[in-house]
Amino acid sequence: MNISQAGIQFISENEGFAPHVYNDAGHQAIGFGHDLRLGESFPNGITREEGIDILGKDCAKVDSGMADLQSQGLIPSTCNQNQWDALADFAYNLGVQALRVMLGHGWEEVPTEMLRWCYVNHVASEALLARRKKEIDLFKNPT
């Protein structure tokens, strides 16, 4: 399974677009929450179209990581598209490793566990809580 176009749109809306490098919780990011890697530099910023291209590449990496989790039995084969897209948003935001930890509590616990991932430096973030609630709504909504 792959992130759907609606899922990519969901991620882009949750991330928002920044044409120039910004500080994202202690690391540099650009576009739709793309974490800059060693050697990457965007001194003149990027266009929205370039941001969408980068987002697509980042989503492909999330899909790959999620496929690994599915092969390990953490994501069941019965996972529907909305569930995949909700988990992809979570993984895009926090990383596939965080998704692995969250899924370690069991598939049935996903909606409960998602709510626990809304802290920045041990302080609850209203923005992250709102994002987790949107992910849960999508996760619970059958396709």
C-alpha positions in Angstrom: 0.0 0.0 0.0 1.1 3.6 -0.6 0.0 7.0 0.7 -2.9 8.1 -1.4 -3.1 11.5 -3.1 -5.6 12.4 -0.4 -3.1 11.3 2.2 -0.3 13.5 0.7 -2.8 16.4 0.7 -3.5 15.6 4.4 0.2 15.7 5.2 0.7 18.9 3.3 -2.1 20.6 5.1 -0.9 19.5 8.5 2.7 20.5 7.7 2.0 23.8 6.0 4.4 25.2 3.4 7.5 27.3 4.1 9.6 28.4 1.1 12.6 29.2 3.2 14.6 27.2 5.8 13.2 27.4 9.3 13.9 25.9 12.7 11.6 23.0 13.5 12.1 21.9 17.1 15.8 22.3 16.9 16.6 21.2 13.4 16.3 22.9 10.0 13.4 22.2 7.7 11.9 23.6 4.5 8.9 23.2 2.3 6.3 20.8 3.8 8.3 19.9 6.9 11.3 18.4 5.0 14.2 17.9 7.4 17.4 19.1 5.8 20.0 16.4 5.4 23.8 16.8 5.5 24.9 18.8 2.4 21.4 20.1 1.5 21.2 23.8 1.1 18.4 26.1 -0.2 19.9 29.6 0.1 17.3 31.0 -2.3 14.4 29.0 -0.9 12.1 26.8 -2.9 8.9 27.1 -4.9 5.7 25.4 -3.8 6.2 23.0 -6.8 9.7 22.1 -5.6 8.2 21.6 -2.1 5.6 19.2 -3.5 8.3 17.2 -5.3 10.4 17.0 -2.1 7.2 16.0 -0.2 6.6 13.2 -2.7 10.1 11.8 -2.2 9.8 12.0 1.6 6.4 10.2 1.4 8.0 7.4 -0.6 10.5 6.9 2.2 7.7 6.8 4.8 5.8 4.3 2.6 8.9 2.1 2.5 9.3 2.2 6.3 5.7 1.4 6.8 5.9 -1.5 4.4 8.7 -2.8 6.6 6.4 -2.5 9.7 3.7 -4.3 7.8 6.0 -7.1 6.9 6.9 -7.4 10.6 3.2 -7.7 11.5 2.8 -4.3 13.2 0.5 -3.0 10.5 -2.1 -5.7 9.6 -2.9 -6.6 6.0 -6.5 -5.5 6.7 -5.3 -1.9 7.1 -7.5 0.3 4.9 -6.3 3.4 2.9 -7.5 5.9 5.5 -5.7 4.0 8.3 -2.5 3.9 6.1 -2.8 7.6 5.4 -3.3 8.5 9.1 -0.3 6.4 10.1 1.7 8.0 7.3 1.0 11.5 8.6 2.1 10.4 12.1 5.3 8.8 10.7 6.0 11.8 8.5 5.6 14.1 11.5 7.5 12.0 14.1 9.4 9.4 12.1 8.9 5.7 11.3 10.7 4.7 14.5 8.1 6.6 16.5 5.4 4.9 14.6 7.0 1.5 15.4 7.0 2.4 19.1 3.4 3.5 19.0 2.3 0.4 17.1 4.1 -1.8 19.6 1.2 -1.2 22.0 -1.1 -3.1 19.5 -3.3 -2.2 16.5 -6.4 -1.8 18.7 -4.6 0.8 20.8 -3.6 3.1 17.9 -6.3 5.8 18.6 -5.5 5.9 22.3 -1.7 5.8 21.8 -1.7 8.5 19.1 -3.0 11.0 21.7 0.2 10.4 23.8 2.4 11.8 21.0 1.6 15.5 21.4 4.5 16.8 23.5 7.4 19.0 22.7 10.1 19.0 25.4 7.6 17.4 27.8 5.1 20.2 27.3 1.8 19.4 25.6 1.4 21.2 22.2 -2.1 22.2 21.2 -1.1 22.1 17.5 0.2 18.5 17.9 -2.9 17.5 19.9 -5.1 18.9 17.1 -3.0 17.0 14.5 -3.3 13.7 16.4 -7.1 14.2 16.7 -7.3 14.7 12.9 -5.2 11.5 12.4 -7.5 9.6 14.7 -10.6 10.8 12.9 -9.1 9.7 9.6 -7.9 6.4 11.1 -11.4 5.6 12.3 -13.1 6.6 9.1 -13.5 3.6 6.8 -12.8 4.2 3.1 
